[in-house]
Amino acid sequence: MVIRIIRWLLVVASLITYYKSLNAKREKDLSFFSVLTRLCLFVLLAGKLVGALMTLPHLPLINLAQVALLLLVLVITELSFRRKRLTFGSPHLAHLSQLVVTVLLLLIPW
């Protein structure tokens, strides 16, 4: 039960920091919030991998799907951070990536 609460808190924290990083006006804010977002997502991924390894003989497909979706979220966030850092980018693409990441993080059954 406690692990689920921590996971949901990490999901909410990663969504907030992701939003703040893509809407940052200064490079310093972008760097700070992008590091926090990456940290939250890597902790989520590490927790999912540990959980998958603990159930290794039975390894349900849902665990593999969750790990794959978390990897997809990491790729999307890295691409959007790169676009923001290089061009201080297109707001339409930033909104689209925010929507995709939000939906993916909320659809993963924790």
C-alpha positions as a Python dict, from the first residue, in 0.01 Angstrom:
ca = {
    (1, 'M'): (0, 0, 0),
    (2, 'V'): (279, 240, 91),
    (3, 'I'): (464, 159, -231),
    (4, 'R'): (155, 246, -436),
    (5, 'I'): (125, 581, -262),
    (6, 'I'): (492, 655, -325),
    (7, 'R'): (451, 561, -692),
    (8, 'W'): (150, 791, -732),
    (9, 'L'): (338, 1072, -559),
    (10, 'L'): (628, 1019, -799),
    (11, 'V'): (387, 1026, -1094),
    (12, 'V'): (235, 1353, -974),
    (13, 'A'): (578, 1501, -902),
    (14, 'S'): (705, 1403, -1246),
    (15, 'L'): (399, 1555, -1414),
    (16, 'I'): (440, 1882, -1224),
    (17, 'T'): (812, 1910, -1290),
    (18, 'Y'): (765, 1813, -1655),
    (19, 'Y'): (505, 2087, -1697),
    (20, 'K'): (727, 2342, -1523),
    (21, 'S'): (1030, 2249, -1732),
    (22, 'L'): (847, 2280, -2064),
    (23, 'N'): (700, 2613, -1960),
    (24, 'A'): (1025, 2754, -1822),
    (25, 'K'): (1127, 3098, -1938),
    (26, 'R'): (1493, 3070, -1837),
    (27, 'E'): (1753, 2808, -1921),
    (28, 'K'): (1833, 2766, -1551),
    (29, 'D'): (1472, 2674, -1469),
    (30, 'L'): (1459, 2434, -1762),
    (31, 'S'): (1774, 2257, -1641),
    (32, 'F'): (1655, 2236, -1280),
    (33, 'F'): (1308, 2100, -1353),
    (34, 'S'): (1426, 1864, -1627),
    (35, 'V'): (1671, 1704, -1383),
    (36, 'L'): (1391, 1659, -1128),
    (37, 'T'): (1166, 1507, -1394),
    (38, 'R'): (1436, 1265, -1504),
    (39, 'L'): (1503, 1169, -1142),
    (40, 'C'): (1135, 1095, -1074),
    (41, 'L'): (1100, 891, -1392),
    (42, 'F'): (1418, 692, -1329),
    (43, 'V'): (1305, 611, -974),
    (44, 'L'): (969, 495, -1115),
    (45, 'L'): (1145, 282, -1375),
    (46, 'A'): (1385, 134, -1120),
    (47, 'G'): (1095, 44, -892),
    (48, 'K'): (910, -121, -1180),
    (49, 'L'): (1219, -318, -1283),
    (50, 'V'): (1278, -436, -926),
    (51, 'G'): (914, -539, -901),
    (52, 'A'): (940, -724, -1231),
    (53, 'L'): (1258, -903, -1124),
    (54, 'M'): (1103, -1008, -795),
    (55, 'T'): (821, -1181, -985),
    (56, 'L'): (1059, -1317, -1249),
    (57, 'P'): (943, -1679, -1265),
    (58, 'H'): (584, -1566, -1319),
    (59, 'L'): (658, -1229, -1490),
    (60, 'P'): (314, -1121, -1602),
    (61, 'L'): (287, -932, -1929),
    (62, 'I'): (146, -630, -1749),
    (63, 'N'): (486, -569, -1586),
    (64, 'L'): (659, -578, -1923),
    (65, 'A'): (397, -341, -2066),
    (66, 'Q'): (445, -99, -1778),
    (67, 'V'): (823, -101, -1820),
    (68, 'A'): (785, -44, -2196),
    (69, 'L'): (546, 247, -2139),
    (70, 'L'): (782, 403, -1885),
    (71, 'L'): (1066, 375, -2136),
    (72, 'L'): (844, 542, -2396),
    (73, 'V'): (769, 823, -2150),
    (74, 'L'): (1143, 868, -2089),
    (75, 'V'): (1209, 891, -2463),
    (76, 'I'): (931, 1146, -2517),
    (77, 'T'): (1049, 1361, -2226),
    (78, 'E'): (1410, 1355, -2345),
    (79, 'L'): (1306, 1454, -2696),
    (80, 'S'): (1091, 1739, -2569),
    (81, 'F'): (1368, 1862, -2338),
    (82, 'R'): (1612, 1855, -2628),
    (83, 'R'): (1373, 2050, -2851),
    (84, 'K'): (1308, 2304, -2576),
    (85, 'R'): (1677, 2346, -2499),
    (86, 'L'): (1786, 2389, -2861),
    (87, 'T'): (1512, 2617, -2989),
    (88, 'F'): (1320, 2719, -2681),
    (89, 'G'): (1067, 2554, -2899),
    (90, 'S'): (728, 2540, -3045),
    (91, 'P'): (451, 2570, -2785),
    (92, 'H'): (221, 2343, -2986),
    (93, 'L'): (468, 2054, -2977),
    (94, 'A'): (530, 2116, -2608),
    (95, 'H'): (159, 2095, -2535),
    (96, 'L'): (126, 1780, -2743),
    (97, 'S'): (413, 1610, -2565),
    (98, 'Q'): (272, 1716, -2227),
    (99, 'L'): (-60, 1562, -2319),
    (100, 'V'): (98, 1236, -2439),
    (101, 'V'): (318, 1201, -2130),
    (102, 'T'): (26, 1277, -1897),
    (103, 'V'): (-198, 1021, -2064),
    (104, 'L'): (75, 754, -2066),
    (105, 'L'): (163, 807, -1700),
    (106, 'L'): (-200, 798, -1591),
    (107, 'L'): (-290, 496, -1806),
    (108, 'I'): (-16, 275, -1666),
    (109, 'P'): (-188, 65, -1398),
    (110, 'W'): (28, 112, -1091),
}
